Amino acid sequence: MKLFKLIASRAGQVLFDDRVEADSPREAREQMKALLGLQSLTGVVYAITEIPIELIQSIVDAKLAEALQRVRSGQPPASMEQMIRPIASAAVREQLATLRTVQPDDPPPAAQRFDAFTPADQIIGSTTTPKPRRKRVSVTTNGTLVDWKAVKRLYCRTGSIKQTAVQFELSINSVKARIRREGWTHE
């Protein structure tokens, strides 16, 4: 079981601000929904934060061990806060230092701002080599290749969509779509 801190609000009014024990954030959210008596969280803004119990426990253990050591050596502090604050800050610094060192080896590349109006040759690190164009091959449903240049020549000569479609064993709609897309005109 983990401990989660949940805060929920609707229309600027806090609905829920409490801790919940659950196995996962999803389960914590479901518990919050049940406690609020809601079927849906529509319109509810919420935040779920896992409370690191192990980290807190290790800090408390370190504080208590050092406090006992000071008391045994005959140096009791003037107040509990004076005794605990330095120990706690040192323990927290150590824990955070280990978390900072466990970062990935390769940092992500620095983000560059995208500007749609910047010419390609002015973009830092860009290469202006164009991608090789792929030859478009059109295949009919029966698996035959279509020579669209020949289809265009016949249509421009005859002006008949039906005759062109029959000649090349294409559907009339395929020919119409190509005529419209490429703007063919007959003479």
N, C-alpha and C positions, 0 to 999 in steps of 0.2 A: 504494500500500500504506500502511496505517495501522498504528500500534503500539497494542496493547491489553494491559492488565494484567488477568489473570484470577485469581480466587481461588475455590476450590470446596471445600466440606466436606460430610461426611456424618456424622450422629450426633455432631457436635461435634469430629470429627477432620478436619484439613486434608488434602485429597486432592491439591490442585493449587494452586500459588502461583507463577506465572511470567508472562513477557511473550510475546506471540504477534504475528507480523505477518500481517495479513489485510486484505481489502478492506472487510469489514463485520463488525459484531458477531456476526451469525449464522455467518459463516464462521469467526470466532475460536472460537465455541462448538463448532462441529463439529470444529475442530482439537483443542481441549481434550478432547472426547469420544474422539477417535481416540487421542490420547496416553495417556489413562487406560485405553483398551481397553474402553470401555463401549458397549453398544448403545443405552442409554437413560439419561437423566439423572434418572430417577425417584428421589426421595429425596435428591438432591444439591442443596444450596443453593449458588448461585454468583453472583458479581458480575463484570461486564465493564465496564471503564473505559477510554475512549480516552485515550491519552497524547498531549497536544498537542505534537507534535514541532516544528511550525513556531514555536510560542511559545517553546519551550525553545531552539531554534536561534537565534532573534532575540535572546534574552537573552544567550546565550553569545557571539554576535557582538559585542553591545554591550560586554560585559565585556572581551573581548579587545582591542577597538579602544581602549577607555579605558586598559587596562593598557599597551598599546604606547605610547600617547601619554604616559603618565606616565614610562615607562622612557626614552623619547627626550628628555623634558624634564629628566631627571636626578633625578627624585624617586621612586626605587624604594621601595615600602613595606617595612615590617619583615617581613611575612609575606604569603603569597598570600591568606589569608583576609581580612586587613585591606584588601587591594586589591580583592578581588572582592565581598565582602559589600555595601558601599555601592552599588556599581554595579548589582549584581543586584537589590537591593531597589528602587532607583529604576526600573530597567527593568521589574520586575514591577508596580510601582505604575502606571506609564504604560500597560502592556498591560491591566491590570485596569480602569483608568479608561475606556479606550476601550470595553471590554466593558460597563461599567455604563451608559455614555451611549447604547448602542444598544438601549435598552429601548423597548417600545411607548409611544405617546403617551398612550393612555387606560389608566390602571391598572384592574385588575379591581375591581368593587365589593366593599366589605368584607363578609365572610361574616357572616350572621346566624344565630344559633342557632335551630333549629326546635324548637318545643314544641307538641305535638299538643293540649295542654289549654289553651292560651292562646286566649281569645276573639278572634274576627276583628277586632273594633273596637279591640283593644289592640295589635295588631301594627303596628309602625312602618312607615309608608309604604303601608299596605294600603288598598284601597278596598273598601267594603262593598256596592258595587252588584252585585246578582246578575246572573248571565249570563242572557240571554233564553232561555227554554226553547224547544226546537225541537219542533214538532209531529211526533209519530211517525206516519208513514204506513206502513201495511202493504200490501204488494203480493204477490199470489199468483204462482205459477209461470207462470200463463198471462197475467200482466200486469194483472189487474183489481185495483182497490182494495178493501180490506176495511173495512167499517164495524163495528168491534169492539163498539161500544155496542149496535148492533142485534143482533149475534150474542149478546151477553150477555143482552139482553132476551128473545130467543127461548128461550135455554137456561133462564133463570130461570122462564119461563112453562111450558115443556114438560118440562124435566128430562131431555130425551133428547139425548145427545151425537151419536148417529147422525143423528137428524132435523135437528139444528142444522147439522151438517156438510154434509148433502145440500142443505139449503135454500140455504146460502151457497157451495156448491161448494168446500168446504174439506176437507182430510184430517181424519180423526177424531183423529189424533195432534196436529194443530195446535190443535184445539179443546180437547183434553185438557190440553195444555201451558198454554194460556191460562187454563183453569179452575183448574189447580193454582197457577200463578204469581200470579193475581190473587185467588184464594180465592172464586170464585163459588159461590153456593148456589142450588138450585132450591127453589121453594115448593110 
